[in-house]
Every structure is written in structure tokens, then in C-alpha cells.
Amino acid sequence: MSEGPPTEAPDAGHVRAKSVVVVNTGDGKGKSTAAFGVLLRASARDWKLAVVQFLKSGKWHVGEEEAARRLDVDWWSIGEGFTWDSDDLSEDEAVAKEAWAHARAVLAAGEHRLVVLDELTYPINWGWIDVSEVVDAIVHRPEHVNVVVTGRDAPAAIVDVADTVTEMVNVKHAFDRGVRALRGIDY
């Protein structure tokens, strides 16, 4: 039973950070969706924004990319799609490394106030991208650059450098009962 609504303000002793690192991980739906919510919020503040997607192919036409481009977000889908559809995993690995090189350059350049690294955890966990390189790039980014990393099974080293980590938990998903992804809801 609830004790009722809070009646006192949270601790006022908090400090302002110049930027933060956010990680959305876990087996539940909503990791990328939450990141794009942050992107939308930052857009309303007139921030320069970037998204680098590590799995989705530039051939895919997803709703969030369409909407983000209308908001003048710099968007790169540098992936080969689902690995189970791949004809050549070594090519997929090479593309993931190319995506990481691009993302690392975007972070270092400091032109964007928010950089979303969507589905980055997968190529890290597959050994295609060195987690220590990712940590180094995040830690040494310009101080005004905020970062959101998404994907299941975020490596401990990424979690350690993050300011906020949210684990999405799969309670129930339509796909589990045979419902395919729905345009406008899932992509």
C-alpha cells in the first residue's frame, strides 16, 4: 500500500554537470525508443544532434529516422542489418568497425551536443569493436557532449563510465505470441 505522494522536495544539494552518459540496456523493448525521446527533448532545446546506428542498414526506412531528419538530426545508419540474415559476417564486422570509426570521430569533433550510439553494445559483445576504445572515446569526449548508448547486455566497462543506466525488462511482448513488428510502433 502506498504511503501517499511525496511532500518534500528532493535533495537540493545536486550539482549541474556539463554533460552525461546514459545507457539503456536490458532484454526489454524500448531502449532505442527511450534514446529517441531524449533526442526529441534535446531538439526542443536547439541542440545539434547526431545518431549512429550500428545494426540498422541505411536501406531500411524507419519512422524515427524520418522524424529525426525533419528535426535536422545528423543520422548515420552504418550497419548490415540482422546478423541472422547475413551472407557474410566478416563483412558485417568490417561495417561495424567502420561505424565505430565514424562514431568515434563524431564524439571527438564535439560538434554535436548529443550523440546517440544506437545498438552499440551488440558489436562490442561480439568482439567486433574493442570496449576499451569505446570507453576511452566516451571518457575523453569534449565536456559538452552528451552520449546515449543503447543495446542489450551493456558491458560492465560501459556501465561503469555511465552516469545513468536503465535496464529495460521484458514483462510481455507481442512478438513472443507471434505478432510481427508494427510500422509506427516498432519502427
Backbone bond lengths (Angstrom), bond angles and torsions (degrees), N, CA, C in turn:
res aa  C-N    CA-C-N  psi(-1)  N-CA   C-N-CA  omega(-1)  CA-C   N-CA-C  phi
1 M - - - 1.448 - - 1.531 109.46 -
2 S 1.307 116.16 138.46 1.451 122.52 -177.74 1.521 111.38 -73.00
3 E 1.305 114.97 147.98 1.464 120.44 177.44 1.520 111.40 -91.09
4 G 1.310 117.98 4.95 1.453 121.61 179.93 1.516 111.57 99.10
5 P 1.312 116.00 174.60 1.466 119.93 -178.02 1.526 111.78 -71.54
6 P 1.339 116.34 153.77 1.469 118.43 177.64 1.527 110.43 -65.29
7 T 1.292 115.54 146.16 1.470 120.18 -179.85 1.523 112.04 -118.51
8 E 1.335 116.72 -2.94 1.463 120.96 177.35 1.523 109.62 -121.56
9 A 1.332 115.41 143.78 1.459 120.53 179.78 1.526 110.35 -69.72
10 P 1.359 116.65 150.79 1.468 119.18 175.08 1.527 111.05 -60.04
11 D 1.299 116.07 163.14 1.465 122.88 -179.61 1.527 110.71 -48.25
12 A 1.313 116.24 125.61 1.459 121.53 -178.84 1.522 112.33 -85.18
13 G 1.317 119.18 2.47 1.459 122.06 -176.17 1.513 115.10 -85.60
14 H 1.327 117.92 14.54 1.461 120.97 -179.02 1.534 110.78 -74.22
15 V 1.318 116.57 152.91 1.465 122.47 178.23 1.523 109.81 -107.25
16 R 1.307 117.16 159.57 1.462 122.45 175.99 1.522 108.69 -89.73
17 A 1.319 116.01 130.56 1.461 121.50 175.43 1.520 108.40 -96.66
18 K 1.323 116.12 151.50 1.470 119.67 176.65 1.522 110.77 -75.38
19 S 1.343 116.16 -27.16 1.460 121.14 176.60 1.523 108.44 -163.67
20 V 1.334 115.19 167.04 1.460 121.00 178.32 1.521 110.12 -138.20
21 V 1.329 114.32 163.80 1.459 122.50 173.21 1.520 106.54 -116.64
22 V 1.324 115.79 125.71 1.456 122.85 -179.16 1.526 108.10 -116.52
23 V 1.330 116.41 136.24 1.465 121.32 176.49 1.521 108.22 -123.04
24 N 1.339 115.80 126.24 1.465 122.39 174.15 1.520 106.72 -110.93
25 T 1.316 117.17 113.28 1.451 121.67 -174.67 1.524 109.57 -135.33
26 G 1.321 117.33 -175.40 1.453 122.10 178.39 1.513 112.03 108.56
27 D 1.336 116.07 173.43 1.463 120.56 -175.97 1.524 113.11 -92.92
28 G 1.314 117.47 0.92 1.457 120.70 -179.16 1.517 112.73 -89.61
29 K 1.326 114.82 162.84 1.455 122.21 178.14 1.531 109.40 -73.86
30 G 1.316 116.95 149.56 1.454 120.81 171.40 1.507 116.47 115.39
31 K 1.337 118.07 1.59 1.470 120.30 -177.99 1.530 111.14 -64.66
32 S 1.323 116.29 -52.78 1.465 120.08 178.70 1.523 110.69 -69.53
33 T 1.323 116.38 -39.53 1.458 120.45 179.83 1.527 110.82 -57.98
34 A 1.327 116.89 -43.14 1.463 120.46 177.52 1.534 110.70 -63.68
35 A 1.330 116.67 -40.49 1.469 120.15 178.26 1.523 110.86 -61.80
36 F 1.336 116.81 -39.59 1.458 119.96 179.96 1.522 111.22 -72.47
37 G 1.322 117.82 -24.01 1.460 121.11 171.35 1.525 110.86 -65.36
38 V 1.328 116.57 -41.65 1.471 120.99 175.76 1.527 109.35 -63.32
39 L 1.328 116.24 -41.18 1.465 121.55 178.36 1.529 110.49 -58.82
40 L 1.321 116.21 -43.94 1.459 121.22 179.31 1.530 110.65 -63.04
41 R 1.314 116.14 -43.77 1.467 121.11 178.49 1.534 110.37 -61.49
42 A 1.327 116.66 -45.00 1.469 120.81 -179.28 1.527 111.19 -66.48
43 S 1.328 116.63 -33.75 1.463 120.63 177.19 1.523 110.56 -61.37
44 A 1.315 116.32 -38.71 1.467 120.55 179.05 1.525 111.76 -65.34
45 R 1.334 116.84 -18.05 1.469 121.91 178.02 1.536 111.43 -97.16
46 D 1.342 115.57 8.24 1.471 122.50 178.26 1.531 113.14 64.28
47 W 1.315 117.02 31.16 1.464 120.45 175.43 1.521 109.37 -77.83
48 K 1.323 115.83 151.39 1.467 121.08 170.35 1.526 106.49 -81.94
49 L 1.344 116.44 129.96 1.460 122.10 -168.38 1.521 112.33 -125.62
50 A 1.332 115.19 148.41 1.466 120.83 177.17 1.517 110.17 -140.38
51 V 1.328 115.26 146.62 1.460 123.12 173.33 1.520 107.61 -130.61
52 V 1.339 115.69 131.09 1.461 121.00 170.46 1.522 105.88 -120.42
53 Q 1.345 115.82 119.37 1.459 121.04 178.33 1.521 108.91 -101.46
54 F 1.330 115.29 131.77 1.460 120.91 -173.61 1.516 114.35 -96.07
55 L 1.303 119.55 -14.62 1.466 120.52 179.14 1.513 112.61 -117.48
56 K 1.300 117.16 -38.14 1.453 119.18 -175.24 1.526 110.28 -70.31
57 S 1.303 114.49 138.52 1.452 121.77 -179.96 1.520 109.96 -83.39
58 G 1.319 116.35 150.10 1.455 121.36 174.31 1.522 112.26 -63.67
59 K 1.337 117.02 -13.96 1.465 121.39 179.29 1.529 111.61 -78.63
60 W 1.332 116.44 -19.33 1.460 119.96 -179.02 1.526 108.66 -76.66
61 H 1.288 116.92 148.37 1.466 121.37 178.20 1.530 106.99 -118.08
62 V 1.328 115.37 91.12 1.460 120.19 -176.73 1.525 109.59 -100.96
63 G 1.327 115.14 147.04 1.453 121.48 -175.55 1.508 113.87 -59.74
64 E 1.344 117.04 -40.47 1.464 118.43 -177.72 1.522 112.10 -64.78
65 E 1.327 117.81 -33.90 1.465 119.39 177.06 1.521 110.25 -68.46
66 E 1.329 116.85 -43.64 1.467 120.18 178.93 1.526 110.53 -57.61
67 A 1.331 116.56 -47.00 1.468 121.14 -179.24 1.528 110.66 -65.29
68 A 1.314 116.56 -43.05 1.467 120.62 -177.74 1.526 111.27 -64.63
69 R 1.306 117.42 -39.54 1.468 119.92 178.64 1.532 110.84 -63.05
70 R 1.318 116.94 -33.41 1.467 120.48 176.42 1.524 110.94 -66.09
71 L 1.339 115.91 -24.55 1.470 121.73 177.90 1.528 111.99 -93.73
72 D 1.330 116.81 9.88 1.464 123.32 177.47 1.531 113.15 67.53
73 V 1.339 116.33 33.40 1.461 121.72 176.29 1.519 108.47 -82.05
74 D 1.338 116.88 133.99 1.463 120.82 172.64 1.523 107.27 -76.00
75 W 1.333 117.85 120.93 1.462 122.47 -170.00 1.518 109.74 -130.73
76 W 1.318 115.60 125.53 1.459 120.97 176.79 1.524 109.53 -126.61
77 S 1.324 116.62 118.40 1.466 122.00 172.68 1.523 105.81 -102.25
78 I 1.318 115.47 99.42 1.469 120.31 -174.70 1.524 107.73 -116.17
79 G 1.297 115.86 69.23 1.452 120.47 -179.64 1.507 109.71 -142.37
80 E 1.304 114.88 173.50 1.456 121.15 -179.41 1.518 112.18 -110.97
81 G 1.326 117.03 7.81 1.456 119.52 179.70 1.514 111.61 91.21
82 F 1.321 115.53 -164.75 1.459 121.65 -177.17 1.522 110.68 -65.98
83 T 1.325 116.57 134.64 1.463 120.64 -178.41 1.517 112.10 -63.63
84 W 1.349 117.48 -29.65 1.463 118.83 -179.15 1.523 112.17 -72.02
85 D 1.341 117.93 -12.42 1.461 122.10 174.90 1.524 111.97 -96.95
86 S 1.319 117.07 0.86 1.460 121.40 -172.22 1.525 112.65 -76.32
87 D 1.329 114.46 141.32 1.462 121.20 172.02 1.517 110.68 -93.85
88 D 1.355 116.66 -16.15 1.465 120.25 -174.66 1.531 109.41 -153.29
89 L 1.327 116.31 94.69 1.459 120.10 -178.42 1.525 112.10 -64.88
90 S 1.316 118.56 -27.87 1.464 119.40 177.93 1.532 110.21 -67.45
91 E 1.318 116.97 -33.28 1.464 120.52 174.34 1.529 109.95 -67.89
92 D 1.323 116.72 -41.22 1.466 120.67 177.32 1.524 110.65 -59.81
93 E 1.329 115.94 -41.60 1.469 120.60 178.40 1.522 110.87 -62.68
94 A 1.323 116.75 -44.06 1.466 120.80 179.46 1.533 110.68 -61.56
95 V 1.319 116.87 -40.77 1.467 120.98 179.14 1.529 110.18 -66.47
96 A 1.343 117.38 -40.17 1.467 120.71 177.73 1.527 110.56 -62.07
97 K 1.326 116.93 -40.24 1.473 120.26 177.86 1.525 110.71 -65.12
98 E 1.331 115.82 -37.98 1.467 120.57 176.19 1.530 110.14 -63.47
99 A 1.343 116.25 -42.49 1.468 120.49 178.57 1.524 110.10 -62.12
100 W 1.346 116.91 -41.48 1.463 119.59 179.77 1.524 110.76 -65.82
101 A 1.325 118.16 -41.71 1.472 120.59 178.34 1.528 109.94 -58.90
102 H 1.324 115.78 -41.24 1.467 119.59 178.61 1.526 110.65 -66.55
103 A 1.337 117.11 -46.17 1.463 121.21 -179.38 1.524 111.22 -61.53
104 R 1.324 116.34 -42.64 1.470 120.72 178.91 1.525 110.32 -59.87
105 A 1.332 116.50 -41.55 1.474 120.43 178.66 1.526 111.15 -66.55
106 V 1.328 117.24 -39.35 1.469 120.84 178.22 1.523 110.00 -62.89
107 L 1.326 116.92 -45.21 1.471 120.47 178.07 1.530 110.95 -59.73
108 A 1.315 116.52 -49.64 1.468 121.69 -175.30 1.522 112.47 -65.89
109 A 1.334 117.20 -33.56 1.467 120.63 -177.16 1.528 111.94 -65.01
110 G 1.310 117.00 -31.18 1.464 120.26 177.41 1.507 114.75 71.44
111 E 1.324 118.08 17.34 1.468 120.87 -179.48 1.520 112.30 -79.20
112 H 1.317 116.70 -21.42 1.466 121.77 -177.00 1.525 109.59 -109.38
113 R 1.304 115.69 137.64 1.463 119.78 178.95 1.527 111.58 -82.59
114 L 1.347 116.15 -21.00 1.463 121.40 176.01 1.517 108.45 -137.24
115 V 1.339 115.60 129.82 1.456 121.76 176.19 1.522 107.80 -124.96
116 V 1.326 116.41 120.65 1.466 122.37 176.57 1.530 107.65 -98.09
117 L 1.326 115.56 123.30 1.462 122.32 177.68 1.528 106.72 -106.56
118 D 1.327 114.69 87.14 1.456 121.73 -169.76 1.521 111.57 -82.09
119 E 1.336 114.91 124.80 1.467 123.48 178.35 1.532 112.31 66.71
120 L 1.312 116.56 27.85 1.462 121.96 179.39 1.527 112.59 -66.94
121 T 1.315 117.93 -29.57 1.468 119.27 -174.78 1.518 112.68 -64.61
122 Y 1.324 117.95 -29.46 1.466 120.02 -176.55 1.530 112.35 -63.74
123 P 1.343 119.39 -56.01 1.472 117.70 179.51 1.532 113.29 -64.68
124 I 1.329 117.36 -24.94 1.468 118.92 174.10 1.526 109.04 -66.87
125 N 1.330 116.00 -49.63 1.467 120.40 -176.92 1.528 112.90 -66.77
126 W 1.309 117.86 -24.19 1.466 121.45 177.00 1.525 112.12 -84.44
127 G 1.340 117.35 -1.74 1.451 121.32 179.55 1.515 114.26 81.28
128 W 1.318 117.15 13.14 1.460 120.96 -178.94 1.522 112.18 -84.27
129 I 1.326 116.87 -27.86 1.468 122.69 179.11 1.522 106.91 -126.90
130 D 1.311 116.74 133.57 1.469 122.88 -177.92 1.529 109.82 -75.49
131 V 1.322 116.30 119.21 1.463 120.91 -177.51 1.523 111.51 -60.62
132 S 1.328 118.05 -32.84 1.469 119.29 -179.89 1.530 111.05 -66.93
133 E 1.332 117.76 -32.34 1.472 120.90 175.20 1.521 110.56 -65.77
134 V 1.328 115.67 -40.59 1.459 120.62 -179.84 1.528 109.73 -65.14
135 V 1.312 116.04 -47.97 1.465 120.15 178.78 1.519 110.44 -58.42
136 D 1.318 117.37 -45.51 1.466 121.60 179.84 1.527 111.00 -59.67
137 A 1.326 116.92 -44.50 1.469 120.43 -179.51 1.525 111.41 -65.06
138 I 1.325 116.71 -38.75 1.464 120.11 178.99 1.526 110.84 -69.20
139 V 1.319 116.40 -46.51 1.470 120.67 -178.01 1.527 111.36 -63.87
140 H 1.333 117.37 -37.17 1.467 120.96 -175.26 1.529 113.85 -99.40
141 R 1.328 117.59 15.34 1.463 120.48 176.89 1.528 108.91 -67.03
142 P 1.324 118.49 159.55 1.463 119.93 173.45 1.528 109.82 -56.66
143 E 1.314 116.72 144.62 1.467 121.16 -169.30 1.523 115.10 -64.53
144 H 1.331 118.54 -16.94 1.468 121.14 -179.71 1.534 113.04 -92.37
145 V 1.323 118.09 -2.93 1.462 121.90 -175.47 1.532 110.09 -90.42
146 N 1.323 115.40 118.03 1.458 123.18 174.79 1.521 108.57 -88.83
147 V 1.335 116.58 148.03 1.460 121.12 -176.98 1.520 109.42 -132.05
148 V 1.331 116.13 136.38 1.462 121.78 170.28 1.523 107.21 -121.89
149 V 1.332 116.67 124.31 1.463 123.49 177.88 1.519 107.61 -110.98
150 T 1.347 116.50 134.30 1.461 119.68 177.50 1.525 110.91 -123.74
151 G 1.325 115.09 158.12 1.457 122.58 173.78 1.514 111.71 135.82
152 R 1.315 115.35 155.51 1.470 121.65 178.72 1.522 110.88 -66.65
153 D 1.306 114.84 157.34 1.468 122.21 171.61 1.529 113.02 52.08
154 A 1.312 117.11 50.81 1.466 120.14 178.25 1.526 109.07 -55.55
155 P 1.341 116.91 127.51 1.464 119.74 179.19 1.530 111.25 -60.18
156 A 1.317 115.71 147.84 1.469 121.53 -178.90 1.527 111.70 -54.51
157 A 1.320 117.53 -37.19 1.466 120.28 -178.52 1.526 111.32 -64.80
158 I 1.324 117.76 -33.54 1.472 121.35 176.96 1.531 109.11 -73.34
159 V 1.315 116.61 -44.21 1.469 121.01 177.78 1.530 109.70 -58.25
160 D 1.317 117.29 -41.23 1.465 121.40 -177.78 1.524 113.06 -61.80
161 V 1.340 118.48 -35.49 1.474 120.12 -178.53 1.523 112.54 -88.78
162 A 1.324 117.32 -6.95 1.458 121.16 -178.92 1.525 111.08 -78.08
163 D 1.321 114.81 151.30 1.459 121.29 173.78 1.523 110.67 -89.98
164 T 1.329 115.68 -36.32 1.463 121.96 -179.49 1.520 108.21 -132.40
165 V 1.324 116.11 129.46 1.464 121.33 177.25 1.521 107.51 -128.37
166 T 1.318 115.40 126.33 1.457 120.87 176.21 1.511 108.29 -118.93
167 E 1.326 115.65 130.97 1.461 120.43 177.31 1.519 108.02 -105.80
168 M 1.328 115.58 115.53 1.456 121.56 176.75 1.529 107.78 -79.42
169 V 1.310 116.68 132.72 1.459 122.12 -178.25 1.523 108.88 -113.15
170 N 1.319 115.99 130.81 1.459 121.07 178.38 1.525 109.21 -80.72
171 V 1.315 116.32 106.64 1.458 121.51 176.44 1.531 109.01 -91.14
172 K 1.338 115.34 -43.08 1.459 121.40 -179.46 1.520 106.93 -161.92
173 H 1.328 117.35 137.92 1.462 120.73 -179.92 1.520 109.18 -140.35
174 A 1.309 116.50 134.67 1.464 121.86 -178.79 1.534 111.96 -56.40
175 F 1.316 117.35 -35.47 1.469 121.33 -179.35 1.522 111.30 -58.58
176 D 1.342 116.13 -34.71 1.459 120.81 -178.98 1.526 112.54 -63.65
177 R 1.324 117.71 -21.08 1.463 120.01 177.06 1.525 111.54 -110.08
178 G 1.356 115.69 21.56 1.458 120.68 170.73 1.512 116.49 93.49
179 V 1.320 118.53 11.01 1.459 121.23 -179.91 1.530 109.08 -91.95
180 R 1.328 116.03 122.64 1.464 120.88 179.42 1.519 111.58 -70.68
181 A 1.339 115.53 160.56 1.469 121.20 178.13 1.540 109.33 -56.25
182 L 1.316 115.55 140.37 1.454 122.52 -175.18 1.522 110.10 -108.88
183 R 1.337 114.63 124.66 1.466 120.97 177.27 1.534 109.23 -58.04
184 G 1.324 117.09 132.22 1.456 121.31 -179.33 1.523 112.73 93.80
185 I 1.323 118.12 -22.06 1.453 122.26 176.72 1.524 110.01 -110.58
186 D 1.323 116.89 -50.80 1.457 121.41 -176.74 1.533 113.88 -97.77
187 Y 1.308 117.24 -19.80 1.469 120.34 178.51 1.510 110.45 -159.15
